[in-house]
Amino acid sequence: MIDLSEGRCGIDIVASGVSKNQRDRVRIVKEIVKDLSAGQDHGAPLPEIIAEAERKGIDADKTREVLKQLARDGSVYEPRNDHFRVGR
């Protein structure tokens, strides 16, 4: 399998189906949500999550994809539209 973001085959993809870059993006976005939602009644606002992710090198579209993935697996949830909190 090929990691299109790096343009090469990675053992991570073969072993787990997920590239190191993808795992890193997930970890970073989840940390951003956790940090930004602390002390917020309704969770971290999406524009702030995107801005922080962009500062860390993750573009807005990738951030949205990661948030959807995290929401599907229950790692984050939306207590209010476009606001996120870490779930489990």
C-alpha positions as CSV (number, residue, x, y, z in Angstrom):
1,M,0.0,0.0,0.0
2,I,1.1,3.6,-0.6
3,D,0.9,6.5,1.8
4,L,-0.2,9.2,-0.8
5,S,0.8,12.0,1.5
6,E,4.4,10.8,1.4
7,G,4.2,8.9,-1.9
8,R,5.8,5.8,-0.6
9,C,4.9,2.4,0.8
10,G,4.9,2.3,4.6
11,I,5.1,-0.7,6.9
12,D,2.6,1.1,9.2
13,I,0.0,1.0,6.4
14,V,0.6,-2.7,5.7
15,A,0.5,-3.7,9.4
16,S,-2.4,-1.5,10.6
17,G,-4.0,0.0,7.5
18,V,-3.2,3.5,8.9
19,S,-0.1,5.5,8.1
20,K,2.0,7.2,10.7
21,N,1.0,10.6,9.3
22,Q,-2.7,9.7,9.7
23,R,-2.1,8.5,13.3
24,D,-0.2,11.7,14.1
25,R,-3.0,13.9,12.7
26,V,-5.6,12.0,14.7
27,R,-3.5,12.4,17.9
28,I,-2.9,16.1,17.3
29,V,-6.5,16.9,16.5
30,K,-7.7,15.0,19.5
31,E,-5.3,16.9,21.7
32,I,-6.4,20.2,20.2
33,V,-10.1,19.4,21.0
34,K,-9.2,18.4,24.5
35,D,-7.1,21.5,25.2
36,L,-9.6,23.9,23.6
37,S,-12.7,22.4,25.2
38,A,-11.3,22.7,28.7
39,G,-13.4,25.2,30.5
40,Q,-15.8,25.6,27.6
41,D,-19.5,24.7,28.3
42,H,-20.2,23.7,24.8
43,G,-16.9,22.3,23.7
44,A,-14.2,23.5,21.3
45,P,-15.5,25.6,18.4
46,L,-14.7,24.2,15.0
47,P,-13.0,27.4,13.7
48,E,-10.6,27.4,16.7
49,I,-9.8,23.7,16.2
50,I,-9.1,24.4,12.5
51,A,-7.0,27.4,13.3
52,E,-4.9,25.5,15.8
53,A,-4.5,22.5,13.5
54,E,-3.3,24.8,10.7
55,R,-0.7,26.2,13.1
56,K,0.4,22.6,13.6
57,G,0.6,21.9,9.9
58,I,-2.8,20.2,9.3
59,D,-5.0,21.8,6.7
60,A,-8.7,22.5,7.3
61,D,-10.0,19.7,5.1
62,K,-7.8,17.1,6.8
63,T,-8.9,18.4,10.2
64,R,-12.6,18.0,9.2
65,E,-11.9,14.5,8.0
66,V,-10.2,13.6,11.3
67,L,-13.0,15.1,13.3
68,K,-15.6,13.0,11.4
69,Q,-13.5,9.9,11.9
70,L,-13.1,10.6,15.7
71,A,-16.9,11.3,15.9
72,R,-17.7,8.0,14.2
73,D,-15.6,6.0,16.6
74,G,-16.8,7.9,19.7
75,S,-13.5,9.6,20.5
76,V,-15.1,13.0,20.2
77,Y,-18.7,14.2,20.2
78,E,-20.6,17.4,19.3
79,P,-22.5,18.8,22.4
80,R,-23.6,21.6,20.1
81,N,-23.3,22.1,16.3
82,D,-19.7,22.7,15.3
83,H,-18.4,22.3,18.9
84,F,-16.4,19.3,19.9
85,R,-15.4,17.5,23.1
86,V,-13.3,14.4,23.7
87,G,-15.5,11.4,24.4
88,R,-13.6,8.4,25.5
